[in-house]
Amino acid sequence: MKTSELDYHLPDRLIAQHSVTPRDSSKLLVFNRAAQSVEHRVFTDILEYLRPGDLLVFNNSKVFRARLFDVSGAIEIFLLRPRGAAGWECLGKPGKRLQVGAEIVFDGGVLGRVMERFENGRCLLTFTRGEQTLNPGEVIAFANEFGEIPIPPYVAQKPLELKDYQTVYAKHTGSVAAPTAGFHFTERLFAELAEKNIATAEVTLHVGIGTFQPIKSDTIEEHEMHFEWAEISPETAQAIAEAKARGGRVIAVGTTTVRALEGLQGMAGSGDVNIFINPGYNFKIIDVLVTNFHLPRSTLMLLVSAFLQFGYEIDGLPTLKNIYAEAISKDYRFYSFGDAMLVL
């Protein structure tokens, strides 16, 4: 497939710059794969499409302030993920300032040292404060004190508080991008789910910078998927098995949840996943998808296209682009802070 097939035109006015208030008042486009029909609703109406026996699965990863600048403001370091006991894989610029052995002075008495350089601006850094080498948790604590919120490049104004770029159920710190389909769920909506006896469970997938980045190769087959760390607890694995046994549906809230569930095959465990889901993929775990409207040329468009056609006589990508065109005509808000889609 040519990557150019993932292009579509979105007016700038429909790029959401912040969440609506309250978050569960966002628009909800409902696509029924069996009927190939579209409904336009409000997100709180999602309750009408859920039934006892279903299991909603959420990604509980928490964003941290992963964008750092040296004391001069001339060097930017974007923390990606821990590597070993003390290393951090990072994006750094300008690259010419980040040769192996280079030292970077940060606020808080922290010194970064370039240990290795990789392709595409990536490098391996260690961080020290005095004689102490900082472990991953200490680096995150330092970043949360002195760093900036890693918002997507299409958002013009940085949120002032991390909670503005965070789900209400975020628990385990490690993401450099929020699992944004979860933004639409509020404490009020969780209370209503409990009243309807809709079961919930959580996975953890620490979202990487690759979720921002478009596919740069000419064809999707040439694209190299990024790695992300994921975990499914024994409790969640059991909840999935029980939902399947009782005939309930496993409903993934967001593409990051899909990558965790499908990457680990719904089984208890943890590790790096780089699952690349595109049309033709055979879904093993999920039955329903809650997602946002994604960027052109993104792997997320491919994932949703794959799910649209899975088990149905549907041509996934053209169908997705038709859905997007209708959403644009109805003034839906797109991307991280935008409106939502429910695929049944």
C-alpha positions as CSV (number, residue, x, y, z in Angstrom):
1,M,0.0,0.0,0.0
2,K,1.3,3.5,-0.9
3,T,1.6,5.7,2.2
4,S,0.0,8.5,0.1
5,E,-3.3,6.6,0.3
6,L,-3.4,7.7,4.0
7,D,-3.7,11.3,3.1
8,Y,-6.8,13.4,3.6
9,H,-7.5,17.1,3.9
10,L,-8.5,18.5,7.3
11,P,-9.3,22.2,7.8
12,D,-7.1,23.8,10.4
13,R,-10.2,24.9,12.4
14,L,-11.0,21.3,13.2
15,I,-7.7,20.5,14.8
16,A,-8.7,20.5,18.5
17,Q,-6.5,22.6,20.7
18,H,-7.9,21.5,24.1
19,S,-10.5,19.1,25.4
20,V,-14.2,20.2,25.7
21,T,-15.6,20.8,29.1
22,P,-16.8,18.4,30.5
23,R,-14.8,15.9,28.5
24,D,-17.7,13.5,28.2
25,S,-19.7,16.1,26.3
26,S,-17.5,15.6,23.1
27,K,-19.1,14.3,20.0
28,L,-19.3,10.6,19.3
29,L,-19.5,9.1,15.8
30,V,-20.8,5.5,16.0
31,F,-20.0,3.2,13.1
32,N,-21.8,-0.2,13.0
33,R,-19.7,-2.6,10.9
34,A,-22.6,-5.1,10.4
35,A,-25.0,-2.4,9.1
36,Q,-22.3,-0.2,7.7
37,S,-24.2,2.7,9.3
38,V,-23.2,6.0,11.0
39,E,-24.8,7.7,13.9
40,H,-23.9,11.0,15.4
41,R,-24.2,11.2,19.2
42,V,-22.7,12.7,22.3
43,F,-20.0,10.7,24.2
44,T,-22.2,10.0,27.2
45,D,-24.5,8.1,24.9
46,I,-21.8,5.4,24.7
47,L,-23.7,3.9,27.6
48,E,-26.5,3.0,25.3
49,Y,-24.2,0.8,23.2
50,L,-22.8,-1.2,26.2
51,R,-24.4,-4.2,27.8
52,P,-23.9,-6.4,30.9
53,G,-21.1,-8.9,30.2
54,D,-19.0,-6.4,28.3
55,L,-15.5,-5.5,29.4
56,L,-14.0,-2.0,28.9
57,V,-10.2,-2.0,28.9
58,F,-8.2,1.1,29.5
59,N,-4.6,2.0,29.2
60,N,-3.6,3.4,32.6
61,S,-0.2,4.8,31.6
62,K,0.6,8.3,32.8
63,V,2.4,11.1,30.9
64,F,5.4,12.8,32.3
65,R,7.2,16.1,31.4
66,A,9.5,14.4,28.9
67,R,10.7,17.5,27.0
68,L,13.9,19.0,28.6
69,F,16.1,21.9,27.7
70,D,19.7,22.6,28.8
71,V,20.4,25.7,31.0
72,S,21.1,27.8,27.9
73,G,17.9,26.7,26.1
74,A,20.0,25.8,23.0
75,I,19.7,22.0,23.4
76,E,16.5,20.0,23.5
77,I,16.3,16.5,24.9
78,F,13.1,14.5,24.5
79,L,13.1,11.5,26.8
80,L,11.7,8.4,25.1
81,R,12.2,5.4,27.3
82,P,14.6,3.9,29.8
83,R,17.4,1.6,28.5
84,G,18.8,-0.6,31.2
85,A,19.4,0.5,34.8
86,A,20.6,4.0,34.0
87,G,20.4,4.8,30.3
88,W,17.7,6.8,28.5
89,E,16.9,6.6,24.8
90,C,16.2,10.2,23.7
91,L,15.6,12.4,20.8
92,G,18.1,15.3,20.8
93,K,18.7,18.4,18.8
94,P,20.7,20.0,17.4
95,G,22.5,16.7,16.5
96,K,25.9,18.4,16.0
97,R,26.0,19.3,19.7
98,L,25.3,15.8,20.8
99,Q,28.3,13.8,19.8
100,V,29.3,10.8,21.9
101,G,30.9,12.1,25.2
102,A,29.1,15.5,25.0
103,E,27.8,16.8,28.4
104,I,24.6,18.7,28.8
105,V,24.0,20.9,31.8
106,F,20.4,21.0,33.1
107,D,18.7,22.8,35.9
108,G,18.6,21.1,39.3
109,G,22.3,20.2,39.2
110,V,21.7,17.4,36.7
111,L,24.3,16.6,34.0
112,G,23.4,14.5,30.9
113,R,26.1,12.6,29.0
114,V,25.8,11.2,25.5
115,M,26.8,7.5,25.5
116,E,25.7,6.4,22.0
117,R,24.2,7.9,18.9
118,F,21.6,6.1,16.7
119,E,19.7,7.0,13.5
120,N,17.0,9.6,13.2
121,G,18.4,11.9,15.9
122,R,18.2,9.3,18.7
123,C,20.8,9.0,21.3
124,L,21.5,7.2,24.6
125,L,22.1,9.4,27.6
126,T,22.9,8.9,31.3
127,F,22.0,11.5,33.9
128,T,23.9,12.3,37.0
129,R,23.6,14.7,39.9
130,G,27.0,15.1,41.6
131,E,28.4,11.6,42.0
132,Q,25.0,9.9,41.8
133,T,23.8,8.3,38.6
134,L,20.0,8.7,38.4
135,N,17.8,5.7,37.9
136,P,14.7,5.8,35.6
137,G,12.4,6.9,38.5
138,E,14.8,9.6,39.5
139,V,15.1,10.9,35.9
140,I,11.3,11.0,35.7
141,A,11.0,12.9,39.0
142,F,13.7,15.4,37.7
143,A,11.8,15.8,34.4
144,N,8.5,16.4,36.1
145,E,10.1,19.2,38.1
146,F,12.0,20.9,35.3
147,G,10.7,19.6,32.0
148,E,7.8,20.6,29.7
149,I,4.6,18.6,28.9
150,P,5.2,16.8,25.6
151,I,2.2,17.9,23.7
152,P,1.8,17.1,20.0
153,P,3.3,19.6,17.5
154,Y,-0.2,20.6,16.2
155,V,-1.2,22.0,19.6
156,A,-0.3,25.7,19.7
157,Q,-0.4,26.3,23.4
158,K,1.0,24.0,26.1
159,P,-1.4,23.0,28.9
160,L,-0.4,24.5,32.2
161,E,-1.0,21.4,34.2
162,L,-0.3,17.7,33.4
163,K,-3.9,16.8,34.3
164,D,-5.0,18.7,31.2
165,Y,-3.0,16.2,29.1
166,Q,-3.9,13.1,31.2
167,T,-6.7,10.6,31.6
168,V,-8.5,10.7,34.9
169,Y,-7.5,7.1,35.6
170,A,-3.7,7.5,34.8
171,K,-1.6,5.6,37.3
172,H,1.8,4.3,36.0
173,T,4.2,7.0,34.8
174,G,6.1,6.3,31.5
175,S,4.3,7.8,28.5
176,V,5.5,10.7,26.4
177,A,2.1,11.0,24.7
178,A,-1.3,10.5,26.3
179,P,-3.7,7.6,25.4
180,T,-6.2,10.2,24.3
181,A,-9.3,8.1,23.6
182,G,-9.5,7.9,27.3
183,F,-9.8,11.6,27.7
184,H,-13.6,11.3,27.1
185,F,-14.1,9.2,30.3
186,T,-15.0,11.2,33.4
187,E,-15.5,10.2,37.0
188,R,-19.2,10.7,36.4
189,L,-19.2,8.3,33.5
190,F,-17.3,5.7,35.4
191,A,-20.0,5.9,38.1
192,E,-22.6,5.3,35.5
193,L,-20.7,2.3,34.1
194,A,-20.6,0.8,37.6
195,E,-24.4,1.3,37.9
196,K,-24.9,-0.6,34.6
197,N,-22.6,-3.4,35.8
198,I,-20.2,-2.9,32.9
199,A,-16.9,-4.4,33.9
200,T,-13.7,-2.5,33.5
201,A,-10.0,-3.5,33.5
202,E,-6.7,-1.9,32.8
203,V,-3.5,-2.5,30.9
204,T,-0.3,-0.4,30.8
205,L,1.4,0.6,27.6
206,H,3.9,3.5,27.8
207,V,3.1,5.5,24.7
208,G,6.2,6.4,22.6
209,I,7.0,9.3,20.3
210,G,6.2,7.1,17.3
211,T,2.5,7.8,17.9
212,F,3.2,11.4,16.8
213,Q,5.2,10.6,13.8
214,P,3.8,10.0,10.3
215,I,5.0,7.1,8.1
216,K,7.9,8.4,6.1
217,S,8.5,5.5,3.8
218,D,6.8,5.4,0.3
219,T,4.9,2.2,1.2
220,I,3.6,1.0,4.5
221,E,5.4,-2.3,4.1
222,E,8.7,-0.4,4.5
223,H,7.7,1.2,7.8
224,E,9.5,0.1,10.9
225,M,7.2,0.1,13.9
226,H,8.6,1.6,17.2
227,F,8.8,-0.4,20.4
228,E,6.7,0.4,23.5
229,W,6.7,-1.3,26.9
230,A,3.4,-3.0,27.8
231,E,2.0,-5.0,30.7
232,I,-1.2,-7.1,31.2
233,S,-1.8,-8.0,34.9
234,P,-3.0,-11.5,35.8
235,E,-6.3,-9.8,37.0
236,T,-6.9,-8.2,33.6
237,A,-6.0,-11.4,31.7
238,Q,-8.5,-13.3,33.9
239,A,-11.2,-10.6,33.3
240,I,-10.6,-10.9,29.5
241,A,-11.0,-14.7,29.6
242,E,-14.1,-14.4,31.8
243,A,-15.7,-11.8,29.4
244,K,-15.0,-14.1,26.4
245,A,-16.5,-17.1,28.3
246,R,-19.7,-15.3,29.1
247,G,-20.2,-14.0,25.6
248,G,-19.3,-10.4,26.5
249,R,-17.3,-8.1,24.2
250,V,-13.8,-6.8,25.0
251,I,-14.0,-3.1,24.2
252,A,-10.6,-1.4,23.8
253,V,-10.5,2.2,24.8
254,G,-7.9,3.6,22.4
255,T,-5.3,2.3,19.9
256,T,-2.7,2.0,22.7
257,T,-4.9,-0.4,24.5
258,V,-5.3,-2.4,21.3
259,R,-1.5,-2.6,20.9
260,A,-1.2,-3.9,24.5
261,L,-4.0,-6.4,24.2
262,E,-3.1,-7.7,20.8
263,G,0.7,-7.4,21.3
264,L,0.6,-9.6,24.4
265,Q,-2.3,-11.7,23.1
266,G,-4.5,-10.9,26.1
267,M,-2.1,-13.0,28.3
268,A,-0.6,-11.9,31.6
269,G,2.9,-10.6,31.2
270,S,5.0,-7.7,30.2
271,G,7.7,-6.6,27.7
272,D,8.4,-4.6,24.6
273,V,5.8,-4.7,21.8
274,N,6.1,-3.3,18.3
275,I,3.0,-4.8,16.7
276,F,2.2,-3.1,13.4
277,I,-1.6,-3.6,12.8
278,N,-2.7,-2.9,9.3
279,P,-5.5,-4.2,7.0
280,G,-5.5,-7.9,6.9
281,Y,-4.6,-8.3,10.6
282,N,-6.5,-11.0,12.4
283,F,-7.6,-9.5,15.7
284,K,-7.5,-12.1,18.6
285,I,-8.8,-10.1,21.6
286,I,-10.8,-7.0,20.9
287,D,-14.4,-6.8,19.7
288,V,-15.2,-3.1,19.9
289,L,-13.0,0.0,19.6
290,V,-13.2,3.5,21.1
291,T,-10.8,5.8,19.3
292,N,-10.2,9.4,18.2
293,F,-9.7,10.8,14.7
294,H,-6.1,10.4,13.7
295,L,-3.5,12.2,11.7
296,P,-2.9,11.5,7.9
297,R,-0.2,9.0,7.1
298,S,-0.3,7.6,10.7
299,T,-0.1,3.9,11.8
300,L,-3.2,4.6,13.8
301,M,-5.3,5.1,10.6
302,L,-4.1,1.7,9.5
303,L,-5.0,0.1,12.8
304,V,-8.6,1.5,12.6
305,S,-8.9,0.5,9.0
306,A,-7.8,-3.0,9.9
307,F,-10.5,-3.2,12.6
308,L,-13.2,-1.8,10.3
309,Q,-12.8,-4.6,7.9
310,F,-12.0,-7.4,10.3
311,G,-14.8,-10.1,9.9
312,Y,-16.8,-8.0,7.5
313,E,-17.0,-7.3,3.8
314,I,-15.7,-3.8,4.2
315,D,-12.7,-2.2,2.4
316,G,-11.2,-0.7,5.6
317,L,-9.2,2.3,4.5
318,P,-11.7,3.8,1.9
319,T,-14.4,3.3,4.6
320,L,-12.4,5.1,7.2
321,K,-11.7,8.0,4.8
322,N,-15.4,8.2,4.1
323,I,-16.2,8.3,7.8
324,Y,-13.6,11.0,8.3
325,A,-15.1,13.0,5.4
326,E,-18.5,12.8,7.1
327,A,-17.1,13.8,10.4
328,I,-15.4,16.8,8.8
329,S,-18.7,17.8,7.2
330,K,-20.3,17.7,10.7
331,D,-17.5,19.7,12.3
332,Y,-16.0,17.0,14.4
333,R,-12.8,18.0,16.2
334,F,-9.8,15.9,15.3
335,Y,-6.6,14.5,16.9
336,S,-5.6,14.3,20.6
337,F,-8.0,16.7,22.1
338,G,-10.8,16.0,19.6
339,D,-14.0,14.0,19.4
340,A,-14.4,10.2,19.5
341,M,-15.5,7.3,17.3
342,L,-17.1,4.0,18.5
343,V,-16.6,1.1,16.1
344,L,-19.1,-1.7,16.8
